[in-house]
Amino acid sequence: MDGTGERDPRNPHPEGKVPLLDHNGLLVWESSAIMLHLADLFPEAGMSIPHGHPQCGAYLSWFAWYAGVVEPTMAIEAAGLDHAVLRSTFRSTAEVKARLAMALADRPYLMGDRFTAADLLLHSPYAFFGKTGDPVVDAWVDRSAGRPAAAFAAELDAQKIAVRKQKERARGRVRFVALTFPQGSTQVSPLLLLSIVS
C-alpha cells in the first residue's frame, strides 16, 4: 500500500495482509479468528460464549458465517459479479440481510440480550460501509455501534490515525502495522482490542 506494489517484508501475516494479531509470538490472522481469540482470552469481559454452553454452537457458527458468507457476498456484490455458482455457494446480500433480520426479530443481539464478539464482528461492515435499510438490522447496527467502548475505540483510532498520517507525510510513504501485545501483557482492555480489530 506504499505505492511500490510489493509486500512489506516486516509483515508476518502468511499472505502479507491485515488483520494480524501477534500475541506474545502467537500469530492469529483473519478477523473471525482474532475476535474469537481475544474474547476467549478475556472471559471476564463477557464477550464470548464458552464451550459447553447451550448457545456455543450458534455463537461459533456466526463467526464462520461471517467469513464464509458475509464477506464473500459483499465482495461479490461490490465487484458487480453475478453467477449461479456464486449465488448458490455464498447467497446474496439480500439473503444475508434476511438471515440477520430473522435472528434479531425477537432479541436485541445475536445471542439474545447480551452483546458478544459475534455482534461486534457481524455489525462492523454495516457500521463502516452503510446500513442495510432493514429497520430490525439497522437498529441492531445502531445499538452495537453506539456502545461506549465503540465510541472510545473510534476516538482512539482517530487520534492514532492522525498521528500516523502525520508521520507518513513526513516519511513520504504509507505503512501497515499489525496489532502486537507487549510481552507478558494481561492488562489490555478486551473491549478496546475487540473494537479496534473489528
N, C-alpha and C positions, 0 to 999 in steps of 0.2 A: 504493500500500500504506500510505499515511499516513492513510487514512480518508476522504480527500476524493473518491476515485473519479476523480481527474484525473491525467493524465500528468505526470510530473516533467519540466519543460522543460529541465532540465540533463542529462537522459539522452540521449546522442547515438545510441542504438540506433534504427534506422529505424522500429521499432514501439514504442519506449519500453519495451522489455523487457530482461531479462537472460538469458543472459550476453552481455557485450560486452567485447572487449579493444581498448584504444586503445594501439597500439604506435607511438609517435612520429608520430601522426596517421593511421596506417593502422588503420582500423576493421575488426575481424573479429568477426562475430556468429555465434551458434549453436555449441553445444558441439563438434560434429564439426569445424567449420572452425577453431575456436580451437585444438583439440588438434593438428590437422594442422600448423597454422602454428607452434606452439611446438615440436613435435617436429622439424620441419624447421629451425627457427631454431637449435636446439642439437643438431646431429647427433652431437656428441661424447658426448652422454648415452646414445646407443644406443636411443632410444625409437622411432625411425622406421625404415621400410624404404625405401631410396632408389629413385628411378626407375631402371629398367633391371635391378633385382634380380628374380630369378625369383618371389619372393613379393610383389612390389609390387602386383599386381592383386588378390590376396586381401586384402592389408593395406588398400588403399583401399576395397575392397568392404565390409569390416566397418564402416567409418565411414558409408558410405551406407546400409547395412542398419540400423545403429543409428537414424539419423534417419528413414529411410523405413519401417521395420518395427517396431523395438523400442519406441520412444517412442509412436507412434500406437497400437500394440497395447495397451500398458499403459494409456494414457489411455482407450481404448475400453472396456477391462475395468473400469477404475475408475468409469466413468460408467454401467456396467451396460447398455451397448448391445449388441445382437446383431442382425446383419442379414447376409444372404448376400453383399451387395456389400462390406461391411466385412471379412468373413471371407476372401473371395477376394482382396481387394486387400492387406490388411495381415496376414492369417493370424491365429492365436490365440496367447495366451501359452503354451499347451501346445506349439504348433509352434515357437515361439521357443526354449523350453527344450530341445526335442528337437534343434533345429539346433545349439545350443551344446554339448549333451552329445555329439553326433556329432563336432563339431570338436575337442572336448577328450578324446575317448575314449583316444587314444594319445599325448597330449602334455600338458605342464603348462600351456601358454599357447596362445593362438590361433595364434600364428606358430611354435610349436614349443617349444624350450627357453628361449626368450628372451621376457621381459616387454617389451611395447611399449605405445605410446599406445593401440593398439586394445584391449588388455586393460584399460587404465586407464579408458577410456570405457565399454566394454561391461559391466564388472563393477559400475560405480558405482550403477546403480539397485538392484541386488540387495544391495549393501553398505548402501545407505541405507534402502530400503523393506522389505527382508527377502529371505531366500534362497528358492530355487525348490523345495527338497525333493528335488531330484535330487542324489545323492551326488557325481557327477562334476562337475557345475556348481557345487555348493556348496563343494567342495574348492578349485576354481579361484577362487571369490569369496574364500575364506579366504586363499589364497596371495597374491592380488592386494591385498587389504586389509591383510594382515599385513606388508607391506614396511616397512622403517624410514622411507622417505620418506613413506609414508602416515601413519604414527604421528606423525612430525614435523609434517606439514601439519595433521593433526587437532588437535594441541596448539596450534599457532599459530592456527588458526581459532578454537578455543575461547577463547583469550586475546583475540583481536581482537573476537570477538562479545561477550564480556563487557564490554570497553571501550566498544564501540558501543552496547550496551544501556544502559549507564550514561549515556552522552551523550544517547541518545534519551529516557531518562526525564527528564533534566534539561531537554531541549528540549520534551518532551511530544509527540513525533511520530517516525515511522519514515521512514528514507530508504534507498534503494538506492545503492550506489556501484559503478561499473564499474572493472574492473582497468585500471591505467594503468602503462606502463613509464615511468620517468624519461627525459627527453630524452637520447638517445645511450647509454642503458644497454645494456651487454652482460654485466654481472656479476650476472645474476639466476639463481638456481638453477632449471634447467628442470624438475627433478623436483618442486620445490615448486610452481612455477606450474602444471604439469600436474595435480598433485594438487588444487590449490585450485580449478581451473576444472572439475574433473570433477563 
